[in-house]
Amino acid sequence: MVSVASQEWRKDAEEAVRLFVRHLEKEFGDHILGYHVCGQSGGEWVYDQTWTPPLPNFETPFRDGFRTWLRTMYPRGRR
């Protein structure tokens, strides 16, 4: 299963959504009110079967992304 924290996945997903919206706007632009972008299990941005082991969000991309976020939010020397 893909990790939604993967930078490669995020880049690919962003490009796919961009191309899809561009196509929709070209074909049906006058009939579109807005977009509701969602994904994963039922559109909640959670993994399929999150209620079963192993728990999601412990894979390497999530760990690395969380570490990057921590360093940004709590740089050394800041109190």
Steps between C-alpha positions, in 0.01 A plus 500: 500500500621847419591742777321833473804654669725391213634802315494300177132409551410859589670629185325241283162561667532876458576460129211254451251735668630795300461313170156367596369846593646647182316236297172557686525876458564463128212258444241611756624829646170684463323228697738462796420670828805380692721208593511275803840334497521192717680169508601182676227298675165659419646848456612561857874496415554195719636163402282205412434281804658741748329309776720193445867444587752617415403856576557742211715810516803323638668448164826671408347792300271591790782476752729714284225753432417527869866556586520776240186659642641483854824668393300776330265553792758462774842610378786455742552794729139616477306486825 
